[in-house]
Amino acid sequence: MAQKGLHADAFTYSALVNGLCKNRRSEEAKSLLTEMSSLGLTPDISAFTALIDGFMQEGNAEEAFRVRDMMVASGVRPNMITFNNLIRGFCKMGRMEKVVELLDEIDRMGWKPDVMTYNLIIEGHFRRQNPDEAFQILEKMKRQNLQPNFHTYNAIVNGLCHGGGSERAASILQEMTEQGLEPNVALHTTIIAGFCREGDFEGASKMFDTMSERGVLPDAFCYNALIAGLCKAGKTDEARNCLVLMRERGLVPNEFSYGVLLHGFSKVGEMDEADRCFQEMLAAGLKPNDVIYTSLVDGHCKAGNFKEAFSTFRSMLERGILPDVQAYSVLINGFSKVGKMEEAVQIFSELQEKGLNPDVFIYTALISGFCKTGELQKAFQLLDEMSSKGIDPTVVTYNSLIDGLLKSGDVEKAKESFQGILQKGLAPTGVTYTVMIDGLCKLGNIPEAFFLFDEMLSKGIPADNFHYNVLVAGCCKVGMLDRALELFDEMSSKGFANTLSFNTLLDGFCKLGKLNEANQLLQSMVDRTIKPNIVTYTTVIDCLCKAAKMDEAKRLFLEMQEKQVMPNAVTYTSLIDGYSQGGNMVEAFTLFDEMVKKGIVPDDITYGVMIHAYCKVGDLARAFKLHEKMTESGGKLGLSSYESLISGLCEKGDFSVASRLLRGMAEQGFRPRDETCVAIIHGLHNMGYVDEAKQLLGTAVDRDWMPKDISLSDLASAL
């Protein structure tokens, strides 16, 4: 303008100031006011008001007040628009004390707050979660004969719904209607979403019905709010029905509709439904984003469907959607949790090749995975890599390392890692202490476990039933039953004792052969109305069987079934073994047949016990038939089963088969006893199989199956 000989007037400058302020360029706008003054132009009220609003929007209240002072000094009197701009800014900042000062100033200047003023203050109080103050302002507004408008009620409804007051918000809508104002679909949607956040789906459904009664048709946003709320609460079937209803009413579900539903299905592990929802979305021509793909990958990982998880991840790449760090993190975490470290490392390498930087969560997932697989060297290499990249490990990282170290038996290094938490300025959590106490107890280091337990309590971290159960188990393991009982009484007085607690103590009594105490404890459970479970009964039954108290074991076996606690393979195996050891083979075989008829699948131990029983009565045919069934089901013979079969074969004089079975036993990693080897070698020799006997003798000596002080020549001459 200046180049063409034109000069801007006050109106032009005001327009420029207003435009700059709207674009958050208030400092430049202020320089224009200075330029106006140098040209002898006086800014009008709109220019000053726009600049005040600009600075308030940017959170610069001090500069806004300087402009207000400049305005007054220029002889321009602030009006309610000016004050409302100041009030709006302070309300957004949460500085309600400044709002009170401004109201006093408004009163001194003879102005009256208008509806907008009160609306802004009401919204400000709700932003600070002060609903009582907000309603006081509403009442004050009414006393000033100012009628609340749609924006007033909108502020109240939004504030209440985001503060857990959806029921009250619903009543506000009724008041609004009585005032001749019609609540729109957005207000109803806000209340529906509020009810969903509060878990009040009956309230949400009622509001949904009220909409129809008022002639307000729900839109896609309304349905989406309901679908999102239902999914968050795990009510995926109801959410799916909402989507169907939405389509029936002519509304088109969008990416958000399918996204929240898919996330809901993934969250509760309904991956078939999640996949179906994903396919529907694609068929509708909608494009899933990285968040939707990540939800699907995460769901498949948590469900153990790693093939599908990886396939979904690859599909994401093929569609040109670039995964972010979160997407890679989900996949790495999924593989690491189940010990698939080769796959996890492959994804980790790919992430870095894409130029993305792994965060602390990814490193922690990998470290945790390597600790679970016992690859502690790799875990510590990753810890060093983290540090070199300036990524600080979290307490969760250290917890994983401590757990891995204790499981490997390295108590000293676990203690170092525990100290590392403190050296990093971090505070050990309840999980840290739990891992340490559990690990030390399992290693039999009870004094240190109690020291940490006391330290944990002194730091204000409360103990729970897990801590007590771990300590009780630890005490039982090293024979400290008196201390275990003290802990048990302590946890009982705190209301922590549960079925697991009783089972832990029962196991301790049983392992030390204290049957009377075990029976008393079992009765105590019943007296306290704590239901014994399958583990409870099986623990005591096994103990009774080992003590050859078979009548008591059978009585308890029948009692558990009367109480609808059904025996499992372990229960049957304990009884079968007990009867077999006591020579009551008929009862042992009867129980095995009963077990199979009930559809209870024998495990390797059951097969082993039965093979031993059949060998004991000389029924090798049935013993080998069971061996065959066991192999077909993927089972493997144990050492005692091999020895039972070999012993049975030797008694029958079938030394050649015994010799082959001995080699098969060695191939499974078992070391035959020297007596077994001698028996077979001696049998082969006596049967005239001298070469075979010598060959087996050579193998036995070479593989160190025979005592080192017996030479080959000594045994050969003996043969």
Summary of the structure (lengths in Angstrom):
residues: 719
radius of gyration: 39.0
end to end distance: 122.7
largest distance: 130.5
contacts: 2357
relative contact order: 0.02
helix: 73%
strand: 0%
